[in-house]
Amino acid sequence: MSDKVLSMIGLAAKAGKLVSGEFSVETAIKKGKAYLVVCAADASEASKKSYRDAGAFYHVPVYVYGTKESLGKFSGKEYRSAAAVTDEGFAKAIMKLLDHQHTI
């Protein structure tokens, strides 16, 4: 399962429909450009709370998935604690794969 989720994140990144890094993700959420936020399981509790709170306020689903290393690798960067999908189609496809998990 993880390969499919991370592969979709990678495809979104290659299509230019993914932003990663704390500032970019928060900006995308606040500007209404984020359709989905994926937060690494090994991100700090403060980071998870920050994304959870912003997601709740701006009505953006937030999932915990993968590690900082795997999110970074598939988004084409180094370590990333979170990534935001800025395309509704990619977001829906990734959420469908994550459906069995709970949002944070």
PyRosetta script that sets phi, psi and omega in degrees:
from pyrosetta import init, pose_from_sequence

init()
pose = pose_from_sequence("MSDKVLSMIGLAAKAGKLVSGEFSVETAIKKGKAYLVVCAADASEASKKSYRDAGAFYHVPVYVYGTKESLGKFSGKEYRSAAAVTDEGFAKAIMKLLDHQHTI")
pose.set_psi(1, -43.4)
pose.set_omega(1, -175.4)
pose.set_phi(2, -59.4)
pose.set_psi(2, -36.2)
pose.set_omega(2, 179.9)
pose.set_phi(3, -60.2)
pose.set_psi(3, -41.0)
pose.set_omega(3, -178.9)
pose.set_phi(4, -65.5)
pose.set_psi(4, -44.9)
pose.set_omega(4, -180.0)
pose.set_phi(5, -62.9)
pose.set_psi(5, -50.6)
pose.set_omega(5, -178.7)
pose.set_phi(6, -66.5)
pose.set_psi(6, -34.3)
pose.set_omega(6, 176.9)
pose.set_phi(7, -64.1)
pose.set_psi(7, -40.5)
pose.set_omega(7, 177.6)
pose.set_phi(8, -65.4)
pose.set_psi(8, -38.2)
pose.set_omega(8, 176.4)
pose.set_phi(9, -62.5)
pose.set_psi(9, -42.3)
pose.set_omega(9, 177.3)
pose.set_phi(10, -61.9)
pose.set_psi(10, -42.1)
pose.set_omega(10, 178.2)
pose.set_phi(11, -63.4)
pose.set_psi(11, -41.9)
pose.set_omega(11, 178.4)
pose.set_phi(12, -62.0)
pose.set_psi(12, -40.3)
pose.set_omega(12, 179.2)
pose.set_phi(13, -63.6)
pose.set_psi(13, -45.5)
pose.set_omega(13, -179.6)
pose.set_phi(14, -63.9)
pose.set_psi(14, -30.6)
pose.set_omega(14, 179.6)
pose.set_phi(15, -82.6)
pose.set_psi(15, -1.7)
pose.set_omega(15, -179.0)
pose.set_phi(16, 75.8)
pose.set_psi(16, 23.1)
pose.set_omega(16, -177.0)
pose.set_phi(17, -112.0)
pose.set_psi(17, 26.8)
pose.set_omega(17, -179.4)
pose.set_phi(18, -139.4)
pose.set_psi(18, 135.1)
pose.set_omega(18, 171.6)
pose.set_phi(19, -119.8)
pose.set_psi(19, 146.2)
pose.set_omega(19, -179.7)
pose.set_phi(20, -139.1)
pose.set_psi(20, 163.1)
pose.set_omega(20, -174.2)
pose.set_phi(21, 97.3)
pose.set_psi(21, 145.5)
pose.set_omega(21, -171.8)
pose.set_phi(22, -54.8)
pose.set_psi(22, -51.7)
pose.set_omega(22, -176.0)
pose.set_phi(23, -64.3)
pose.set_psi(23, -46.6)
pose.set_omega(23, -178.2)
pose.set_phi(24, -63.5)
pose.set_psi(24, -39.9)
pose.set_omega(24, 179.8)
pose.set_phi(25, -66.7)
pose.set_psi(25, -46.5)
pose.set_omega(25, 179.4)
pose.set_phi(26, -62.3)
pose.set_psi(26, -39.6)
pose.set_omega(26, 178.4)
pose.set_phi(27, -63.1)
pose.set_psi(27, -44.4)
pose.set_omega(27, 179.9)
pose.set_phi(28, -62.2)
pose.set_psi(28, -39.8)
pose.set_omega(28, 178.8)
pose.set_phi(29, -63.5)
pose.set_psi(29, -49.9)
pose.set_omega(29, -175.2)
pose.set_phi(30, -67.1)
pose.set_psi(30, -29.7)
pose.set_omega(30, 179.9)
pose.set_phi(31, -87.4)
pose.set_psi(31, 1.0)
pose.set_omega(31, 178.7)
pose.set_phi(32, 76.0)
pose.set_psi(32, 19.5)
pose.set_omega(32, -178.2)
pose.set_phi(33, -96.4)
pose.set_psi(33, -13.6)
pose.set_omega(33, -178.8)
pose.set_phi(34, -90.2)
pose.set_psi(34, 129.8)
pose.set_omega(34, 176.1)
pose.set_phi(35, -102.6)
pose.set_psi(35, -16.2)
pose.set_omega(35, -177.8)
pose.set_phi(36, -161.1)
pose.set_psi(36, 139.8)
pose.set_omega(36, 173.7)
pose.set_phi(37, -120.2)
pose.set_psi(37, 130.5)
pose.set_omega(37, 174.9)
pose.set_phi(38, -112.9)
pose.set_psi(38, 120.7)
pose.set_omega(38, -177.6)
pose.set_phi(39, -108.9)
pose.set_psi(39, 136.0)
pose.set_omega(39, -179.7)
pose.set_phi(40, -66.5)
pose.set_psi(40, 141.9)
pose.set_omega(40, 179.6)
pose.set_phi(41, -62.4)
pose.set_psi(41, -29.4)
pose.set_omega(41, -178.7)
pose.set_phi(42, -96.0)
pose.set_psi(42, 14.8)
pose.set_omega(42, 173.2)
pose.set_phi(43, -71.0)
pose.set_psi(43, 158.6)
pose.set_omega(43, -179.6)
pose.set_phi(44, -65.2)
pose.set_psi(44, 153.8)
pose.set_omega(44, 178.0)
pose.set_phi(45, -60.6)
pose.set_psi(45, -35.0)
pose.set_omega(45, 178.2)
pose.set_phi(46, -63.8)
pose.set_psi(46, -41.3)
pose.set_omega(46, 178.0)
pose.set_phi(47, -64.5)
pose.set_psi(47, -45.9)
pose.set_omega(47, 179.7)
pose.set_phi(48, -59.4)
pose.set_psi(48, -43.2)
pose.set_omega(48, 179.8)
pose.set_phi(49, -63.3)
pose.set_psi(49, -41.3)
pose.set_omega(49, 179.8)
pose.set_phi(50, -60.6)
pose.set_psi(50, -46.8)
pose.set_omega(50, 179.5)
pose.set_phi(51, -67.9)
pose.set_psi(51, -40.1)
pose.set_omega(51, 179.8)
pose.set_phi(52, -61.8)
pose.set_psi(52, -46.1)
pose.set_omega(52, -179.3)
pose.set_phi(53, -64.3)
pose.set_psi(53, -45.5)
pose.set_omega(53, 179.6)
pose.set_phi(54, -65.1)
pose.set_psi(54, -40.9)
pose.set_omega(54, 179.0)
pose.set_phi(55, -62.4)
pose.set_psi(55, -42.9)
pose.set_omega(55, 179.3)
pose.set_phi(56, -64.4)
pose.set_psi(56, -44.0)
pose.set_omega(56, -177.5)
pose.set_phi(57, -65.7)
pose.set_psi(57, -42.3)
pose.set_omega(57, -176.7)
pose.set_phi(58, -98.1)
pose.set_psi(58, 9.1)
pose.set_omega(58, 177.9)
pose.set_phi(59, 59.0)
pose.set_psi(59, 48.8)
pose.set_omega(59, 177.1)
pose.set_phi(60, -117.6)
pose.set_psi(60, 124.7)
pose.set_omega(60, 178.9)
pose.set_phi(61, -65.9)
pose.set_psi(61, 138.8)
pose.set_omega(61, -179.9)
pose.set_phi(62, -124.4)
pose.set_psi(62, 124.6)
pose.set_omega(62, 178.7)
pose.set_phi(63, -117.5)
pose.set_psi(63, 149.3)
pose.set_omega(63, 170.9)
pose.set_phi(64, -99.3)
pose.set_psi(64, 124.2)
pose.set_omega(64, -178.6)
pose.set_phi(65, -158.2)
pose.set_psi(65, 142.0)
pose.set_omega(65, 175.0)
pose.set_phi(66, 70.4)
pose.set_psi(66, -167.6)
pose.set_omega(66, 179.3)
pose.set_phi(67, -120.7)
pose.set_psi(67, 168.5)
pose.set_omega(67, 176.5)
pose.set_phi(68, -58.9)
pose.set_psi(68, -38.4)
pose.set_omega(68, -179.5)
pose.set_phi(69, -65.9)
pose.set_psi(69, -46.5)
pose.set_omega(69, -178.1)
pose.set_phi(70, -69.4)
pose.set_psi(70, -39.5)
pose.set_omega(70, 177.0)
pose.set_phi(71, -62.8)
pose.set_psi(71, -41.4)
pose.set_omega(71, 178.4)
pose.set_phi(72, -63.8)
pose.set_psi(72, -46.5)
pose.set_omega(72, -178.3)
pose.set_phi(73, -58.8)
pose.set_psi(73, -47.1)
pose.set_omega(73, -176.1)
pose.set_phi(74, -79.3)
pose.set_psi(74, -15.6)
pose.set_omega(74, 176.1)
pose.set_phi(75, -95.7)
pose.set_psi(75, 3.2)
pose.set_omega(75, 175.6)
pose.set_phi(76, 79.8)
pose.set_psi(76, 21.7)
pose.set_omega(76, -178.3)
pose.set_phi(77, -127.0)
pose.set_psi(77, -169.9)
pose.set_omega(77, 173.3)
pose.set_phi(78, -80.2)
pose.set_psi(78, -135.7)
pose.set_omega(78, 178.8)
pose.set_phi(79, -73.8)
pose.set_psi(79, 138.2)
pose.set_omega(79, 177.3)
pose.set_phi(80, -136.3)
pose.set_psi(80, 129.0)
pose.set_omega(80, -179.9)
pose.set_phi(81, -83.3)
pose.set_psi(81, -19.2)
pose.set_omega(81, 179.4)
pose.set_phi(82, -157.4)
pose.set_psi(82, 157.4)
pose.set_omega(82, 175.6)
pose.set_phi(83, -142.1)
pose.set_psi(83, 143.8)
pose.set_omega(83, 177.4)
pose.set_phi(84, -115.4)
pose.set_psi(84, 131.6)
pose.set_omega(84, 177.9)
pose.set_phi(85, -90.4)
pose.set_psi(85, 125.0)
pose.set_omega(85, -175.0)
pose.set_phi(86, -104.7)
pose.set_psi(86, 15.6)
pose.set_omega(86, 178.2)
pose.set_phi(87, -126.0)
pose.set_psi(87, 128.1)
pose.set_omega(87, -175.3)
pose.set_phi(88, -63.0)
pose.set_psi(88, -38.8)
pose.set_omega(88, -179.7)
pose.set_phi(89, -63.6)
pose.set_psi(89, -48.6)
pose.set_omega(89, 177.4)
pose.set_phi(90, -61.8)
pose.set_psi(90, -42.7)
pose.set_omega(90, -178.4)
pose.set_phi(91, -60.2)
pose.set_psi(91, -45.4)
pose.set_omega(91, -179.9)
pose.set_phi(92, -63.8)
pose.set_psi(92, -41.3)
pose.set_omega(92, -180.0)
pose.set_phi(93, -64.1)
pose.set_psi(93, -41.8)
pose.set_omega(93, -179.8)
pose.set_phi(94, -69.5)
pose.set_psi(94, -41.8)
pose.set_omega(94, 179.2)
pose.set_phi(95, -63.5)
pose.set_psi(95, -35.0)
pose.set_omega(95, 178.0)
pose.set_phi(96, -61.8)
pose.set_psi(96, -39.8)
pose.set_omega(96, 177.8)
pose.set_phi(97, -69.1)
pose.set_psi(97, -31.0)
pose.set_omega(97, -177.6)
pose.set_phi(98, -91.1)
pose.set_psi(98, -0.9)
pose.set_omega(98, -172.8)
pose.set_phi(99, -49.3)
pose.set_psi(99, -35.2)
pose.set_omega(99, -177.8)
pose.set_phi(100, -70.9)
pose.set_psi(100, -16.5)
pose.set_omega(100, 178.8)
pose.set_phi(101, -90.2)
pose.set_psi(101, 164.2)
pose.set_omega(101, 178.2)
pose.set_phi(102, -97.6)
pose.set_psi(102, 145.5)
pose.set_omega(102, 171.2)
pose.set_phi(103, -69.8)
pose.set_psi(103, 159.3)
pose.set_omega(103, -177.9)
pose.set_phi(104, -94.7)
pose.dump_pdb("model.pdb")
